[in-house]
Structure formats: structure tokens, C-alpha cells
């Protein structure tokens, strides 16, 4: 491999120094092999002085050659030769502007001739030179045989360096191998002890424990898994775990697992797992990735928790809530029927009964949205806008002549059933409080509800007027305030501000526009 000349010079120099230091040659004692090459070069070139010079940054160090104090600095000559391929010659240094004033030329040594062959490694990096000096100028330079010899001997120096490094690395490798064998023996013992400890801990856990390779291949289950499922040991390794899941839940569980494998996100899914009795039991399966220092997933560890009892309690609670809600709904129907019956018995109360039935019907519809639902019983709001929903919700508070006492105006918005509950809770609570203590508690009181679309936000402003004068905000936050905050901040993801002005309460709910139709927003993202 050859180092590109287009590379960063600093990077090239750093790599060159790294390679040079890898030979561990600097500041070592003289060695006969290097001295022999240097002497042979000087003899062949008929030169009195020969050297093997290595460039270590600003320092020129000689592995073989004459006594350094006597020769002085040679870095300028050797650095010049390192920049060019082949043998570089300075035929008469006294006539060369680059070297005429050099101490080796003007000083006692009086060198006039120089020839140097660079020491090139297999990356094309020049580490130093094999060179000769002569006090005589040589206008004709070296002959062809001498030039070829310098090239060959420079390669021989590199071969000696490589051999020296290989022998050192072999010694280190042998020492390391011996140490590794001993370390492996100790580690094997510790791993066996650690494995036994992990096995004991995993088998004593009440949960099912499993692990997987990064590719999703399950390679371990604890004893609890086999006791719960009744599967033969080892029969669910690999991808066979999916066959233990209820057929209706398999695709959902496998899809969630594939997603976690591709993203590295934690895995969590509920499914029905085959029990050793032959029935299926609800299980919560979770897994977390184990990552190395670079962040790559090296293993997954997971647990399976029996949640059958929790599911039964949830179902019982939901059934109870639905039964209670159904009874409340029946109460609305009974009251409405009683009013109709009383109106027929007392014709003079017919107008009152009709107004009361209208209010009760509206309250029943509002209750239909805020009561607990199953997926099949949940009411549909397809085609219903927010304003239509709110006007229906406020019907019970209309005046005797049918005039709305809560006026809804401004920008209408799409609306779906996921937003119905928090919106109904919010404005039902505001209207109820207004009917008890605020503007709707007196005949002349009114409420304006203004809605405004502002980019990706939707602002709803409830403003009461004509009611009893307010003397300030309540001393503490009651259930109603908590319910308002839960509806706007917790469920709609917005902000809520309340101003207790003397002329009436003002409430501003600032929510994301997508909060009113989350199903549609989710559909646009997929």
C-alpha cells in the first residue's frame, strides 16, 4: 500500500513516526548486521564514511556509522534524500547553494560528496537513509553498479528492521500466549462459577427469563419457562417460541419483536401464552438490549410475567364500571319517562316537562361520551365537528325560550372519539360550575365560548358574564380544578389558564390542533 501524496502532511508524518517506533530500534546498541551493511555500502562506493540514519521528528539518529560528535549534524543531507525515490547524489556540496554553508562542508570534515538511498517501508513511507560521504567532489557521481548496490542495500536495511520487529513480536506473542493460557484457565473457572450463580438466580425467579442473540435467535430459557409452558427443554430455542403464543396474538408479538431488533428499542407486548394445562394465560413479555462500548446490541435479556389475574381484575372492574354507567343511563331514561307521564297527567306542566326532558336528553348524550366504553360500545363521531358536539352538550343550559346561553363561535374543527372524553369532561365541568356558582346560575347570565385556530395550535376561550360578581380566585384547588387540568394538560397535551375577573370567570385552553382528531393525525404519519 502506498501513502497518497494528497494526504494531510501532518497525518503522514504522524503515521511515519508510528511505523518507525514500531520497530523499537531508536537508541538501541550497535548491531553487527547493520554495521556490515553500512561498511559494505561505503566499500562499494569507495567512500570513507557510511551511515544508516533514521529520522525521528527533528532528530537524526544513526544506527550505524561514524562517531556522531566528530561528524556533526547530517539531517539536512539525509532529509533531502528522504524526499526523493532512488539514490540522491550531491556531487559537490561546496558548489550546491543548499549545502555550501553546511558545517559538514565548511568544517573540519570538509565533506564534498553525498549519496543516500531512502529506507522505504511497505506503505511508501521514508523512515531514514543508507548514505555515504566523501571529502572529494565527484562530478560524475556513482556508477551504475554502485547505484544499484545502494538501492539493494537500502532494501536490506529494511529487511533487517522487519526481521528485528518480527522476532520481537514473536517473543511477545509467546509470552502473551503463555499468559493467555493461564488467564483463560482462571477465566474459565470464574465463568463456570458465574454461570452456575446466574443459573441459580434465574431459576429462582418467579418470572420466566430468556435471552436472545442480536439476530433474535432465542438461546436460553430458565426453569420457570419450561414449568409454565410444559414444553420440553430446548424445544423452544431459536424462533419456536412464537408457536407457544395464541394464534390471534402471534403476529402482533412477532411484529413487535422484529421492530425492537431493527431499532434497538426495548420490547414490551402482552399476549396469551400456552400454559402446561393446555389453556392460554395472559403474559407480559419485556426485553432490554445489552450494548457494547460502541453502542451495538450484543444480547437481549427478557422476562415473561403471568398477568392473568391482573387481566381478570381489569375485566371485572371494566364490567362493573359499564354496569354502573348502564344503570345511570337507565336513570336518565326513567326520569325522562316520568316527566312525559307527568306532563300528560298535568297539562299545565307540559312546557316545563318538555324543557326538562330536553336537558336530560342532552345530559344523557354527554354521559354517553364520558362513561367507560368497550371498543364495540364506543360511540362514533364520524362527520361530527367540535362546534356541533359542544352545542349538543350545552343544550341543558338553554333559556326557557330555547335561546342558547352558551354561545359557541369561531373556527370549527374536525373531531373524533378519542378527544370526546377530555373535551366533554372539560366543558361539562365548566358548565356545571357556571350553573351552580357562575353566570348560568342566574337567568340573565351568559357564556361565550370562542375557538380560534392558530397554526398548529387550537385555542378555546370560555368567558362568563352577567353572573354574580367574583371576589377573587378560590383559596385552594378543588376536584373541579384538578379535573380541568387533567383533561387539558394530561389528556389533550395543552395548557390551561384561569382568570377570576370580577365580571366572570375566564378559562383559556391552548392545545395542539392534532389533539382534537388524533386518529386522523396518526393516519397522516403512517
C-alpha positions as CSV (number, residue, x, y, z in Angstrom):
1,X,0.0,0.0,0.0
2,X,1.3,3.5,-0.9
3,X,0.6,6.6,1.1
4,X,-1.2,9.2,-1.1
5,X,0.8,12.4,-1.6
6,X,-2.6,14.2,-1.4
7,X,-3.0,13.2,2.2
8,X,-2.6,15.6,5.1
9,X,1.2,16.2,5.7
10,X,0.7,16.1,9.5
11,X,-1.2,12.9,9.2
12,X,1.6,11.4,7.0
13,X,4.3,12.4,9.5
14,X,2.4,11.0,12.4
15,X,2.0,7.7,10.6
16,X,5.6,7.7,9.6
17,X,6.7,8.2,13.2
18,X,4.3,5.5,14.4
19,X,5.8,3.0,11.9
20,X,9.4,3.9,12.9
21,X,8.6,3.4,16.6
22,X,7.0,0.1,15.9
23,X,10.5,-1.3,15.1
24,X,11.7,-0.4,18.6
25,X,15.1,0.5,17.1
26,X,15.8,4.0,18.3
27,X,18.5,4.4,20.9
28,X,19.5,0.7,20.8
29,X,23.0,-0.6,20.9
30,X,25.1,-1.2,17.7
31,X,24.3,-4.4,15.8
32,X,26.7,-6.3,13.6
33,X,24.2,-6.8,10.8
34,X,23.5,-3.1,10.3
35,X,27.2,-2.3,10.7
36,X,28.0,-4.8,7.9
37,X,25.5,-3.2,5.5
38,X,26.9,0.3,6.2
39,X,30.5,-0.8,5.7
40,X,29.7,-2.7,2.5
41,X,28.0,0.4,1.1
42,X,31.0,2.6,1.9
43,X,33.4,0.0,0.4
44,X,31.4,-0.5,-2.8
45,X,31.0,3.3,-3.3
46,X,34.7,3.9,-2.4
47,X,33.7,6.4,0.3
48,X,35.4,6.8,3.7
49,X,32.2,7.3,5.6
50,X,28.9,5.3,5.6
51,X,25.8,5.6,7.8
52,X,22.4,4.1,8.5
53,X,20.4,7.2,9.5
54,X,16.8,7.2,10.9
55,X,14.7,10.4,11.1
56,X,12.7,10.7,14.4
57,X,11.0,14.1,14.1
58,X,13.6,16.8,14.4
59,X,16.2,14.3,15.5
60,X,18.5,12.3,13.1
61,X,19.7,9.1,14.9
62,X,22.4,6.8,13.5
63,X,22.0,3.1,13.9
64,X,25.3,2.5,12.2
65,X,28.1,5.0,11.2
66,X,31.0,7.1,12.5
67,X,31.2,8.8,15.9
68,X,28.5,11.5,15.9
69,X,30.4,14.3,17.7
70,X,33.0,14.0,15.0
71,X,30.6,14.1,12.1
72,X,28.2,16.8,13.2
73,X,24.6,17.3,12.0
74,X,23.8,15.3,8.9
75,X,20.0,15.9,9.0
76,X,20.0,18.3,6.1
77,X,21.6,15.8,3.7
78,X,19.5,12.8,4.9
79,X,16.3,14.8,5.0
80,X,16.9,15.9,1.4
81,X,17.5,12.2,0.3
82,X,14.3,11.0,2.0
83,X,12.2,13.2,-0.2
84,X,13.1,11.5,-3.4
85,X,13.0,7.9,-4.7
86,X,16.2,6.2,-5.8
87,X,19.7,7.3,-4.8
88,X,20.1,11.1,-4.3
89,X,23.6,12.5,-5.0
90,X,25.2,15.8,-4.1
91,X,28.3,15.7,-6.4
92,X,30.0,18.8,-5.0
93,X,28.4,20.3,-1.8
94,X,30.7,23.3,-2.0
95,X,29.0,24.4,-5.2
96,X,25.5,23.5,-4.2
97,X,23.6,26.6,-2.7
98,X,21.6,24.3,-0.5
99,X,24.7,22.8,1.3
100,X,27.6,25.2,0.6
101,X,27.4,26.7,4.1
102,X,26.7,23.4,5.9
103,X,29.0,22.6,8.9
104,X,29.9,19.3,7.3
105,X,31.1,21.1,4.3
106,X,32.8,24.2,5.8
107,X,34.0,22.4,9.0
108,X,36.9,20.0,9.7
109,X,35.3,17.1,7.9
110,X,35.2,19.0,4.6
111,X,32.6,16.7,3.0
112,X,32.0,17.5,-0.7
113,X,30.2,14.4,-1.9
114,X,27.0,12.7,-0.6
115,X,24.9,9.8,-1.8
116,X,21.8,8.5,0.0
117,X,19.2,5.8,-0.6
118,X,15.9,6.2,1.3
119,X,14.7,3.4,3.6
120,X,11.1,2.8,2.4
121,X,8.5,0.7,4.2
122,X,5.7,-1.2,2.5
123,X,3.4,1.8,2.8
124,X,5.8,4.0,0.9
125,X,6.9,5.9,4.0
126,X,10.6,7.0,4.2
127,X,12.0,6.2,7.6
128,X,15.6,7.2,7.0
129,X,18.5,6.7,4.6
130,X,21.5,4.5,3.9
131,X,24.2,7.0,2.9
132,X,27.9,7.6,2.2
133,X,30.1,10.7,2.4
134,X,33.4,11.6,0.7
135,X,35.7,14.6,1.2
136,X,36.4,14.6,-2.6
137,X,33.9,16.1,-5.1
138,X,32.7,13.6,-7.6
139,X,31.4,15.4,-10.7
140,X,30.5,12.0,-12.4
141,X,28.8,10.7,-9.2
142,X,28.3,6.9,-8.6
143,X,28.4,4.4,-11.4
144,X,25.5,2.1,-12.3
145,X,26.8,-0.8,-10.2
146,X,27.2,1.5,-7.2
147,X,23.8,3.0,-7.6
148,X,22.2,-0.5,-7.9
149,X,24.1,-1.6,-4.8
150,X,22.9,1.3,-2.7
151,X,19.3,0.5,-3.7
152,X,19.7,-3.2,-2.8
153,X,21.5,-2.5,0.5
154,X,18.7,0.1,1.5
155,X,16.2,-2.7,1.0
156,X,18.4,-5.0,3.0
157,X,18.3,-2.5,5.9
158,X,14.5,-2.5,5.8
159,X,14.6,-6.3,5.7
160,X,16.8,-6.3,8.9
161,X,14.3,-3.9,10.5
162,X,11.3,-6.1,9.6
163,X,13.2,-9.2,10.9
164,X,14.0,-7.5,14.1
165,X,10.4,-6.5,14.7
166,X,9.1,-9.9,13.8
167,X,11.5,-11.6,16.3
168,X,10.4,-9.1,19.0
169,X,6.7,-9.6,18.3
170,X,7.2,-13.4,18.3
171,X,8.8,-13.2,21.7
172,X,6.0,-11.0,22.9
173,X,3.4,-13.3,21.3
174,X,4.9,-16.4,23.0
175,X,4.9,-14.5,26.4
176,X,1.4,-13.4,25.7
177,X,0.3,-16.9,24.7
178,X,1.6,-18.3,28.0
179,X,-0.1,-15.5,30.0
180,X,-3.3,-16.0,27.9
181,X,-3.3,-19.8,28.7
182,X,-3.1,-19.0,32.4
183,X,-5.7,-16.2,32.2
184,X,-8.0,-18.5,30.2
185,X,-7.7,-21.1,32.8
186,X,-8.6,-18.6,35.5
187,X,-11.4,-17.1,33.5
188,X,-12.9,-20.5,32.6
189,X,-13.1,-21.2,36.3
190,X,-14.7,-17.9,37.1
191,X,-17.1,-18.2,34.1
192,X,-18.2,-21.6,35.3
193,X,-18.8,-20.2,38.8
194,X,-20.6,-17.2,37.4
195,X,-22.7,-19.3,35.1
196,X,-23.8,-21.5,38.0
197,X,-24.6,-18.4,40.0
198,X,-26.7,-16.9,37.2
199,X,-28.5,-20.2,36.6
200,X,-29.4,-20.5,40.3
201,X,-30.7,-16.9,40.4
202,X,-32.6,-17.2,37.1
203,X,-34.2,-20.4,38.1
204,X,-35.3,-19.0,41.4
205,X,-37.1,-16.0,39.9
206,X,-40.9,-16.0,39.8
207,X,-40.8,-14.7,36.2
208,X,-39.9,-16.6,33.0
209,X,-36.4,-15.5,32.0
210,X,-35.0,-15.8,28.4
211,X,-32.1,-14.4,26.3
212,X,-31.5,-13.9,22.6
213,X,-28.7,-13.2,20.3
214,X,-28.7,-9.9,18.4
215,X,-30.3,-11.5,15.4
216,X,-33.3,-12.6,17.5
217,X,-32.4,-16.2,18.0
218,X,-33.6,-17.3,21.5
219,X,-30.8,-19.4,23.1
220,X,-31.8,-19.6,26.8
221,X,-34.9,-20.1,29.0
222,X,-34.9,-20.6,32.7
223,X,-36.7,-23.4,34.6
224,X,-39.8,-21.3,35.2
225,X,-40.4,-21.0,31.4
226,X,-40.5,-24.8,31.0
227,X,-42.6,-25.3,34.1
228,X,-45.1,-22.7,33.0
229,X,-45.4,-23.9,29.4
230,X,-44.8,-27.6,29.9
231,X,-42.5,-27.5,26.8
232,X,-39.7,-30.0,26.6
233,X,-36.3,-28.4,27.5
234,X,-34.7,-26.9,24.4
235,X,-37.8,-27.3,22.2
236,X,-38.5,-23.6,22.1
237,X,-35.0,-22.3,21.2
238,X,-34.5,-20.3,18.0
239,X,-37.8,-18.9,16.7
240,X,-40.0,-21.7,18.0
241,X,-41.1,-19.5,20.9
242,X,-43.7,-17.9,18.7
243,X,-45.6,-21.2,18.3
244,X,-46.3,-21.1,22.0
245,X,-48.4,-17.9,21.7
246,X,-52.1,-17.9,20.9
247,X,-52.7,-17.8,17.1
248,X,-54.6,-14.5,17.4
249,X,-51.6,-12.8,19.2
250,X,-48.7,-14.3,17.3
251,X,-48.4,-11.7,14.5
252,X,-48.6,-8.8,17.0
253,X,-45.9,-10.4,19.2
254,X,-43.6,-11.2,16.3
255,X,-44.0,-7.8,14.7
256,X,-43.1,-6.0,18.0
257,X,-40.1,-8.3,18.3
258,X,-38.9,-7.5,14.8
259,X,-39.3,-3.8,15.4
260,X,-37.2,-4.0,18.6
261,X,-34.5,-6.0,16.8
262,X,-34.3,-3.4,14.0
263,X,-34.4,-0.3,16.2
264,X,-32.8,-1.5,19.4
265,X,-35.8,-0.1,21.4
266,X,-37.0,-2.1,24.4
267,X,-39.5,-4.9,23.7
268,X,-42.9,-4.9,25.5
269,X,-46.0,-6.8,24.5
270,X,-48.9,-8.6,26.1
271,X,-50.1,-11.9,24.6
272,X,-51.7,-15.2,25.6
273,X,-49.1,-17.9,26.2
274,X,-49.8,-21.6,26.1
275,X,-50.0,-23.0,29.7
276,X,-49.0,-26.5,30.6
277,X,-52.7,-27.2,31.4
278,X,-53.4,-26.7,27.7
279,X,-55.2,-23.3,28.1
280,X,-53.7,-19.9,27.3
281,X,-52.7,-17.4,30.0
282,X,-52.1,-13.6,29.6
283,X,-48.4,-12.8,29.8
284,X,-46.4,-9.6,29.8
285,X,-43.2,-10.1,27.9
286,X,-40.4,-7.5,28.2
287,X,-36.8,-7.4,26.9
288,X,-33.9,-4.9,27.1
289,X,-30.8,-4.8,24.8
290,X,-27.3,-5.2,26.2
291,X,-24.9,-3.0,24.3
292,X,-21.1,-2.9,23.9
293,X,-18.9,0.3,24.2
294,X,-19.7,1.2,20.6
295,X,-23.4,1.0,21.3
296,X,-24.0,-2.1,19.2
297,X,-26.5,-4.7,20.7
298,X,-24.7,-7.8,21.8
299,X,-27.6,-9.6,23.5
300,X,-31.2,-9.3,24.6
301,X,-32.4,-10.3,28.1
302,X,-36.1,-10.7,28.6
303,X,-38.8,-11.7,31.1
304,X,-42.3,-13.1,30.9
305,X,-44.7,-12.3,33.7
306,X,-48.0,-14.0,34.3
307,X,-50.6,-11.3,34.3
308,X,-53.7,-13.5,34.0
309,X,-55.0,-12.5,37.5
310,X,-54.4,-8.8,36.7
311,X,-56.4,-9.2,33.4
312,X,-59.3,-10.8,35.3
313,X,-59.4,-7.9,37.8
314,X,-59.3,-5.3,35.0
315,X,-62.1,-7.1,33.2
316,X,-64.2,-7.3,36.4
317,X,-63.5,-3.6,37.0
318,X,-64.5,-2.7,33.5
319,X,-67.6,-4.8,33.7
320,X,-68.6,-3.1,37.0
321,X,-68.0,0.4,35.5
322,X,-70.0,-0.4,32.5
323,X,-72.8,-1.9,34.6
324,X,-72.9,1.2,36.8
325,X,-72.8,3.5,33.7
326,X,-75.7,1.5,32.2
327,X,-77.7,2.0,35.3
328,X,-77.1,5.7,35.3
329,X,-78.2,5.8,31.6
330,X,-81.4,3.9,32.6
331,X,-82.0,6.5,35.3
332,X,-81.9,9.2,32.7
333,X,-84.4,7.2,30.6
334,X,-86.7,6.7,33.7
335,X,-86.6,10.3,34.7
336,X,-87.5,11.3,31.1
337,X,-90.4,8.8,31.0
338,X,-91.7,10.1,34.4
339,X,-91.6,13.7,33.1
340,X,-93.6,12.6,30.0
341,X,-96.1,10.8,32.1
342,X,-96.5,13.8,34.5
343,X,-97.0,16.1,31.5
344,X,-99.9,14.0,30.3
345,X,-101.4,14.0,33.9
346,X,-100.8,17.7,34.4
347,X,-101.2,19.5,31.0
348,X,-100.3,22.8,32.6
349,X,-96.7,21.5,33.3
350,X,-96.2,20.3,29.7
351,X,-93.9,23.2,28.8
352,X,-91.8,22.6,31.9
353,X,-91.7,18.9,31.2
354,X,-90.6,19.4,27.6
355,X,-87.7,21.7,28.6
356,X,-86.6,19.4,31.4
357,X,-86.7,16.3,29.0
358,X,-84.6,18.3,26.6
359,X,-82.0,19.0,29.2
360,X,-82.0,15.4,30.5
361,X,-81.5,14.1,26.9
362,X,-78.6,16.3,26.4
363,X,-77.0,15.3,29.7
364,X,-77.6,11.6,28.7
365,X,-75.7,12.2,25.5
366,X,-72.9,13.9,27.2
367,X,-72.7,11.0,29.7
368,X,-72.6,8.6,26.7
369,X,-69.2,10.1,25.7
370,X,-67.6,10.3,29.1
371,X,-68.7,6.9,30.5
372,X,-66.4,3.8,30.3
373,X,-66.6,2.0,26.9
374,X,-65.6,-1.1,25.3
375,X,-64.3,-0.9,21.7
376,X,-67.7,-2.2,20.4
377,X,-69.8,0.2,22.5
378,X,-67.7,3.4,21.8
379,X,-69.9,6.0,20.1
380,X,-68.8,7.2,16.6
381,X,-68.2,10.8,15.9
382,X,-67.7,10.4,12.2
383,X,-68.9,13.6,10.5
384,X,-69.3,15.5,13.8
385,X,-67.5,18.7,14.3
386,X,-66.4,20.2,17.6
387,X,-69.0,23.0,17.5
388,X,-71.8,20.6,16.8
389,X,-70.7,18.4,19.7
390,X,-70.4,21.4,22.1
391,X,-73.8,22.9,21.2
392,X,-75.4,19.5,21.9
393,X,-73.5,19.3,25.2
394,X,-74.8,22.7,26.2
395,X,-78.5,22.1,25.4
396,X,-79.5,21.5,29.1
397,X,-78.5,25.1,29.9
398,X,-80.6,26.8,27.2
399,X,-83.1,29.5,28.3
400,X,-86.8,28.9,28.6
401,X,-87.4,30.2,25.1
402,X,-84.7,27.9,23.6
403,X,-82.1,30.6,23.2
404,X,-78.6,29.2,23.8
405,X,-77.0,30.6,27.0
406,X,-73.6,29.2,26.0
407,X,-72.8,30.8,22.6
408,X,-70.2,28.8,20.6
409,X,-68.4,30.8,17.8
410,X,-65.1,31.0,16.0
411,X,-63.1,28.4,14.0
412,X,-64.7,25.0,13.9
413,X,-62.5,21.8,13.9
414,X,-62.6,18.2,13.0
415,X,-63.3,16.0,15.9
416,X,-63.0,12.3,16.7
417,X,-64.0,10.0,19.6
418,X,-60.5,9.9,21.2
419,X,-60.9,13.6,22.0
420,X,-64.5,13.3,23.1
421,X,-63.9,12.3,26.7
422,X,-61.5,15.0,27.7
423,X,-63.4,17.7,25.8
424,X,-66.7,16.6,27.3
425,X,-65.2,16.5,30.8
426,X,-63.7,19.9,30.4
427,X,-66.8,21.8,29.3
428,X,-69.3,19.7,31.3
429,X,-67.3,20.7,34.4
430,X,-67.2,24.4,33.4
431,X,-70.9,24.4,32.6
432,X,-71.8,22.7,35.8
433,X,-69.8,25.1,37.9
434,X,-71.3,28.1,36.0
435,X,-74.8,26.7,36.7
436,X,-74.0,26.4,40.4
437,X,-72.0,29.5,41.1
438,X,-71.3,31.4,37.9
439,X,-73.1,33.1,35.0
440,X,-75.6,30.3,34.4
441,X,-76.8,30.4,38.0
442,X,-78.9,33.5,37.1
443,X,-81.4,33.9,34.2
444,X,-79.5,36.9,32.7
445,X,-76.1,35.2,32.8
446,X,-74.4,34.2,29.6
447,X,-71.2,32.4,28.4
448,X,-69.3,32.9,25.2
449,X,-67.1,30.0,24.0
450,X,-64.7,31.3,21.3
451,X,-62.5,28.9,19.4
452,X,-59.5,30.0,17.3
453,X,-57.1,28.1,15.1
454,X,-53.5,29.4,15.3
455,X,-51.1,27.4,13.1
456,X,-50.5,24.1,14.9
457,X,-52.4,25.3,18.0
458,X,-56.1,25.5,18.8
459,X,-57.3,27.9,21.5
460,X,-60.6,27.7,23.2
461,X,-61.7,30.6,25.4
462,X,-64.6,30.3,27.9
463,X,-65.8,33.7,29.2
464,X,-68.7,34.2,31.6
465,X,-70.7,37.4,32.0
466,X,-73.8,38.6,33.7
467,X,-73.4,36.3,36.7
468,X,-72.7,37.1,40.4
469,X,-69.6,39.3,40.9
470,X,-66.5,37.3,41.8
471,X,-64.3,38.4,44.7
472,X,-61.2,36.5,43.7
473,X,-59.8,33.1,43.0
474,X,-60.6,30.1,45.3
475,X,-58.3,29.6,48.2
476,X,-57.3,26.1,47.1
477,X,-57.6,23.8,44.1
478,X,-60.6,21.5,44.4
479,X,-61.7,18.5,42.5
480,X,-63.1,20.6,39.7
481,X,-59.7,22.4,39.1
482,X,-57.9,19.1,39.1
483,X,-60.4,17.7,36.6
484,X,-59.9,20.6,34.3
485,X,-56.1,20.3,34.5
486,X,-56.3,16.5,33.9
487,X,-58.5,17.0,30.8
488,X,-56.4,19.8,29.1
489,X,-52.9,19.1,30.3
490,X,-52.9,15.4,30.9
491,X,-55.1,14.1,28.1
492,X,-55.1,16.8,25.4
493,X,-51.4,17.8,25.9
494,X,-52.1,21.5,26.2
495,X,-52.0,24.4,28.7
496,X,-54.7,25.9,30.9
497,X,-55.1,29.4,32.3
498,X,-57.9,30.6,34.6
499,X,-58.7,34.3,35.3
500,X,-61.1,35.0,38.1
501,X,-62.2,38.5,37.0
502,X,-64.9,40.4,38.9
503,X,-67.3,40.2,35.9
504,X,-66.9,36.5,35.5
505,X,-64.5,33.5,35.1
506,X,-62.3,33.3,32.0
507,X,-60.7,30.0,31.1
508,X,-58.2,29.6,28.1
509,X,-57.3,26.1,26.9
510,X,-54.4,26.1,24.4
511,X,-54.0,22.7,22.9
512,X,-52.2,21.1,19.9
513,X,-54.5,21.2,16.8
514,X,-53.9,17.5,16.3
515,X,-55.3,16.7,19.8
516,X,-58.9,17.1,18.6
517,X,-58.5,14.4,15.9
518,X,-55.7,12.1,17.0
519,X,-56.8,9.2,14.8
520,X,-56.6,11.3,11.7
521,X,-53.2,12.8,12.7
522,X,-51.9,9.3,13.3
523,X,-53.1,8.2,9.9
524,X,-51.3,11.0,8.2
525,X,-48.0,9.9,9.8
526,X,-48.2,6.3,8.6
